[in-house]
Every structure is written in structure tokens, then in C-alpha cells.
């Protein structure tokens, strides 16, 4: 690689007669070409100057300029017997009768070409130039009340290219006392020990010269109140049976954050205690006539699986129809899976071996087999979710545990973490919660219909067992809750009767019907039903609209329908109309046309 590098060094100026720089090209095996212009103190130079190239003290190239393209251009050949050696440059400035070092260097590459006549390299020679100091990247500091700012050396953030003495000064501080000692070490303390806030301080470095060149940098120093870490209270463990659903968790209701700091919630599904040997999943493609492909990524235990040791396989029942491991591309681990079949519309399920946890997990997603179909791609891969459970935390910090493997029973442990956002210490706290599914089916209640009746009417009785799915044959105990203005009676046959406590009451009430196993586990599920008693609704009455009779070319009067409407309840009304069929119908006309009688046509689509 060809490089031209700017050196930030103290430059040496030597006054002398024109130097006797020379080089013997026959002494070298390799060369490179540099096409450049020369500047003195960052201004263009004229004729009569000389540029020499050196490897150490050895002259390896020398050139004088040629005037071309409105510039004095130097076509310099640099010689070497070794690649990648540093080449420095010097310039003899005729007008000053002086030799000066040049800032730039190159690292020799055989046959390299540096610059061109239309885009020459610029070499900078310096004579008596007063470089301004550069102050950069003084870091901000933030501390808690009662702590101390760290002292720092301003010279660590100062760059100089000459030996001028530097004078440091400070400004902008109002609530902070800033001291700079003789060694440029800064000490900062608050004027008032109880002060909380931020001061932006400007540090200036000035040359102690006639020019007084200077530079400055700002840093903000902040004192914040003492930050107390968040504390998470006890989130209850949950146990359900087959078919049950874990309760959602309002995570914020379990946190104590005395400072009112914003927190971000994350979760981690902890590794299992037991492990499984890698599976021997295989498929023989020659046994199948059709294929489809899937390009996927896999999320396992809440994180995208990384590494080539994991295995993704496709199945119908227990028959393996495709298997693959991950390939790293585009900063992700992709699974390029070919699935085999002899018939369309088969339901393909997936399993995933997590090599990190040494466990086989079910995959939530399924795909219907379609010959030659292609699902996903590297830019938009199909996303699989593998595990026994998954966790979703929404924007309101409600966590819902999702069951991925509907055939799984056991216990998973989830670690929830609340971490402060945008604070000095970014404190956090964690707690572990277990989620267990027992091999006992939960009774499922669903889709009990809402009911609305008019005042004086009666709600239909409800045969609750019609809305129950119970797979174990366990005895069920029904209950109702949430009713205040309604009385609920559930008889021995699980038929619910609902009546108002006060016959004159009108309104609506939500009643929760719960079916619980009459077992030691007592698993249950519920359904909410809304019962409403509405005021009597009187139908609208429209009457008295007078008939109208007009002559040919006359026009019927408009009718304000509201003038003839009686609506006792104040309900919103929508009007409609239709034309009655005549009492004595007319015969169907016999309309015909003979196209041959006409020379022209047009069409109408209506």
C-alpha cells in the first residue's frame, strides 16, 4: 500500500549553502516515483529549491522542479534495496539559503507511483513557523454528591509542534472552583459542597510568544444526587397444567426505585440442569421426489443462536425430512435447510439442538410443504423460536411467558433484570422466577357469549359445561365473581342463572366464570362475560307524509322527513327508501334492433 504520512514532530531548520545531495541509481535494485509540489510554511514556493529523499542518513533521491501546469512540480525517483522502509524528505530553500525537514514521509513500495502532475502530493517544509497549540478531547466527568472529580494533566490533551512555552487559562466555571498548578494539573471542587448541577469549563492553551497562538477545549463537570440502586421484590413463581396459560406480570409493580430513574427490563432463560447427547438426525434425499428450502435464523432461550455447533432439523411426526447446521454470513448465523417430501401440504415441524445448552428443543413455527417453495433469504430470513417457553416484555413492562412446546412439562427459570437508564452508575437488580407445567390438564373455559336485555327482560340461562374443555375427566367446581348488581346461581348441572338484585336496576356488569379442577393441583381458567340491562327501546314511527301529484314537466316538493318522525328515545335515525312494485305489472317489452339498418355505433357501460 502506498502511504504518505504527516509527521507531527519538532522540525529542524539548518542554514547552509546548497547541499551536495546525490544518489547513484546503479547501487539500487528497486525504485518508486513521487510527483509532488513543495510548500514553505504552507505557502507555494518557486524555482531554485531542491528536494532530497533519505533512508536514514543515506540520500536515495534528489530533484529540482520543472514548471508545468502552472506549478513548480518535482518528478522525484526514490531508490531502495528494501521494501517498506521509511523514506523522509528534506528541502533546500534557495530564498532562505536553508535546509529544512519536511513533515511528510513515505514507506517505500517497489514501482509505486505517488501523486501525478494533475494531483501531486504536497510536501511541507517549515522555516521559522509558529505552530499553534492544539487542545483536544478533555473528557467530561460526572460524580455523585460527596465524591471528588479526578485531577488530570492538561498536557495529556495538548499537542505542540514547537518548543513555545504554554500558558493555561480557564473560563466558564460558575459553581466550580478550578485550579491549574505549575505542572498543568487541574483540580476541580464545588464552590458550595451542597451544589448539584453541571458547569461547562473552557480550558485555553496560549503560546507565550508575540503571536500568542492559542486553542481551547470544553469539558462538562456534573454533580448528581446520590443514586440508589433499584430493588426488585419477590415475583411469585407460577405453576399451571397442560393447556393452561401463565399470568402476565406487571414488572414495574415489583420494583422499588426510590430515585424515580428510568429502568429497562431484560430477561434471561437460565440453562437447564440436565443435558442431552447430540441427536443423530439424518435424511436420505433419494427417498423423496420433491423439495423446498428454508433460510432461517433461530432464537433459542431468548437469544439468537450463534455458532456452527447447533442443529436445525425438519420433521413430519418423528420422520426427519431435513437437517442442517449454521453458516456465518452477513454478521449472522444462517440455517440453509432443504426439506424433502413425496406429497404436498404436509405439516412440517422443526426441532433444534442447542449445542451450548446441550438440549433438544421444539420450535414454535410450522410450515406447510409446497414443492419448490423457498421461505426466507439472507436479507429477510425466516425466524424460528426454539425452547420450552419464550418471554415477551412489552413497552409497558408487562412480561408474558409464552409456551413454545405444547407437549413439554417441567420447570424453566427466568431471570428478570431491571437496569437504570442514563444514570451515573447504571445500577441494576435481578430476580429469578420459575415457571412450571405439570402433567395435569388445565380445564379451559372460553367464548361464553355476552348478553343484553331490555328493562323487564330476563337473561338466558347458561349451560357452562358447553363452554368447557376438560381432558382429564377431573371433577369441576364452578364459581362466579365480579358481580355486584347481579345475582348468579350455578346449580348442580353447571347451569348459571343471572338476575338483577334490584328489579329496577339498569346498567352492565362483567362476571368472571371460573372452572377449577377438584384436585390437589386445583388448576383453573376463567372467562369474562358482560351482562347488560338496557332501557326499553321504542321503535321510531314515521307517518303522515302527504301524497303529491304533478303534471308533465312538473317537479315534486322536497320532504323534511324529520317533520313526520316520532322517536321517543332520542336514538340516532338512519332513513332509507324503496320504490314499491306497481300493483298491476306491465308486460315485458319486446325491444329489438336490426344492426344492418345502421352505419355507426357507440357503446355505453352502465
Number of C-alpha atoms within 10 A of each C-alpha: 7 13 13 16 12 13 13 12 12 14 18 15 17 13 12 13 13 15 13 6 16 14 17 10 15 8 11 14 11 18 21 17 20 19 19 24 23 27 17 18 15 13 10 13 18 17 15 14 22 20 27 23 27 21 18 11 8 12 20 25 26 22 19 16 20 13 11 11 9 6 19 20 24 24 21 20 18 28 28 22 12 14 12 13 14 14 22 22 23 23 26 24 26 17 11 12 15 18 25 23 22 26 19 20 18 19 17 26 23 19 13 16 14 19 17 14 15 11 11 18 19 17 22 23 28 24 19 11 13 18 18 19 22 18 21 16 11 19 12 12 14 19 18 16 18 13 12 14 18 12 12 16 15 19 15 13 14 18 14 18 16 18 10 17 12 20 15 19 15 16 12 12 17 13 17 20 12 18 15 18 11 9 9 17 14 17 16 17 16 22 12 10 11 10 16 16 13 17 17 17 19 16 21 20 24 20 22 14 12 7 11 15 17 18 15 18 18 19 15 15 21 20 22 17 15 14 19 14 19 23 17 20 15 11 17 12 12 14 18 23 20 19 20 20 19 17 13 13 16 15 19 17 12 14 17 14 18 11 12 11 17 13 21 13 20 16 20 16 21 14 15 12 7 8 13 12 10 15 13 6 16 13 17 10 15 7 10 14 11 16 21 17 20 19 19 22 25 25 18 24 23 18 13 16 22 20 16 15 15 22 19 26 25 26 21 13 11 8 11 20 25 24 22 18 18 22 14 12 9 8 6 15 20 26 26 21 22 18 26 25 21 12 13 12 11 14 13 21 20 24 22 25 24 24 19 13 17 18 19 22 22 22 23 21 15 13 14 12 21 18 18 11 12 14 15 15 16 16 8 11 17 17 15 20 25 29 24 23 25 21 18 15 17 10 9 9 17 15 21 17 17 16 19 19 16 14 12 18 16 11 16 17 17 22 14 19 19 24 20 22 14 10 14 16 16 14 16 17 16 16 15 17 16 15 17 18 24 17 14 20 21 27 27 22 22 16 11 17 12 13 14 16 16 14 17 13 12 15 17 13 13 16 16 19 15 13 15 18 16 18 13 11 10 16 13 20 15 21 16 18 12 12 16 12 16 21 13 19 15 17 11 9 9 18 15 19 17 18 17 18 12 10 11 9 15 17 12 16 16 16 20 16 21 20 27 21 22 14 12 6 14 17 22 22 20 18 17 19 17 14 22 19 21 16 14 12 13 12 11 14 10 13 10 8 12 7 5 8 8 9 7 5 5 8 10 9 9 6 10 9 11 11 11 13 15 14 15 11 12 10 11 7 10 5 6 5 5 5 5 6 7 7 6 6 7 7 6 6 6 5 5 6 7 6 9 6 7 8 6 6 6 4 5 4 3 3
